[in-house]
Amino acid sequence: MDSIFRISHRTLKILSAMVWLSGAVVLATKGSSLLQEAIALQPDLYWSWLAPLLGFVIGLLKIRFIFGPSCKRNLDRISRLPDPKPWHCFRLGFILFLIAMIILGTTLSNMSHGNYSFLMGMVVLDFSLATALFGSSYVFRQQQIFSPDQ
């Protein structure tokens, strides 16, 4: 029965990339929504335009020092799995951390509604994470997981 869940290393890497990039899309969308709310609260404040830029710059640093290396380590780990299954796309500890971060991010976003400063902080956070996730996807391209001859 265990063999019915077996998948190729390449398929598992693609699944990992889809989760990685879907997180980027969700965070960029959420950040944009929070930015729109902040602009509606204080349309004349310059932070409404600086927060996404600051998030982008912080995201660039995260690509280099955190997300890129983390993504590479995960793909290397997947390559070494003797019998890959769909639930192996990330380590259990990472999945638990991800769940905790989703809950925390949702809670903080809900708490930020109506508070311009809090909204701006969440915009910086969401844009930095979205930038880091999108930007670190270069690792998936480097390993050519999407090429058919892989």
N, C-alpha and C positions, 0 to 999 in steps of 0.2 A: 504494500500500500504506500510506503514511503516513496517509492520510485515514481508514482504518478505526479508528485509535486516537483520532481527534478526539472531544472531548467538549465540552459547553457549559461556560461559565465557572461557572455555578451548580452544575453537577454536580461540578466540580473543587473548588469551595468546600465543598460538602457532604462530599466525600472528605477534604478537609483537616480539617474539623470532626470527622469520625469518628475520624481518627487522633489528633487533639488530645484528644478526650474519652476514647478508649480508653486513652491514656496515663494519664489521671487515674484511671480505674477500676483499672488495673493497679497503680499506685503506692499508691492507697488500700488495696487488698487486701493488697499486700505489706507496707505499713506496719502494718496491723492484725495480720497474722500475726507480724511481728517484735515487736509490742507484747505479744501473747499469750505469746510465748516469754519475753520479759523479765519479765512478771508471774509466770510460772511459776518463774523463777529467784529473784526477789526480790519476793514478793507484798506486803510491808509498806512498800516504799520509795515515797515521794511522787512521785519522778520518773516513775514509771509512769503517773501521771495528768497531770503537768505537761508531759511531752514532746509529747503530741498537741496540747495547747493552744498550746505554744510554736511548734510546726510550723504550726498554723493562723494564728497572728499573723504569723509570717514570710511565710507564703503570701499573706496580705493585702497585705503590702508588695510582694511580687513581682508581684501582679496589677497594681498601680498603676504600678510603675516598669519592669517588664521584660516580663511575659507579655502584658498587654493591648496595649501599643504594638507588640510583635512580631507578635502575631496580626493587628492592623490592617494593618501593613505588608505582611504576607503576602497578605491578602485584596485589598489594593490592587494588589499585584504581579500576582495572578491576574487581576484585572479588566483589566489592561493587556496580557495575553498575546495575541499575534495569532492563535495557533493552538494552543489548550490541549490537552495530552495528559495522561493519568492520572498519569504520573510527574512532572508539573510541580506537584503539590500543595505541594511545598516545594522550595526551592533545593537544589542538590547539596551545597553546603557545610553547610547545616542538616541534611540527611540524614546526612552523614558524622559531624557533631557528635552527632546523635541516636544513631547506632550506637555511637559511642565512649562516650556517657553510659550507654547500656544495658549495655554490657560492664562499665564501671566500677561501675555500681550493682549489678549482679549479683555481681561479684567482692567488693565491699565487704559486701554482704548475706551472702554465704557466709562471709566472714571473721568476721562479727559473731556467728555462732552460739556460744552458750555464754558470751558476754562481755556482762554487763549494761550497762556503760557504752557499749560500741560499739553494742549494740542500741538504746539510747536515742538515740544520735546518728543512727542510721539511721532511727529512727521520726520524729525531728524533720525530717530531710531528706525522707523520703518523704511525710510529711503536708504539708510546706510546698509541695512540688512538686505534689501532688495538689490542694491548695487553689488554687494558682496556676493550674493548668490548668482546673479546674472553674470557678473564678471569672472567668477571662479569657474564658470562652466567651460572656460577655455581648456580645462583639464580633460573634460570629456572629449573635446575636439582633438586634443593632443593624442589621446589614446585611440582615436578613430573608432569609437564604439558604434557610431552611426554608419560607417562605411560597410557596404554589403559584403565585401571580401574578408571582413574580420571574422 
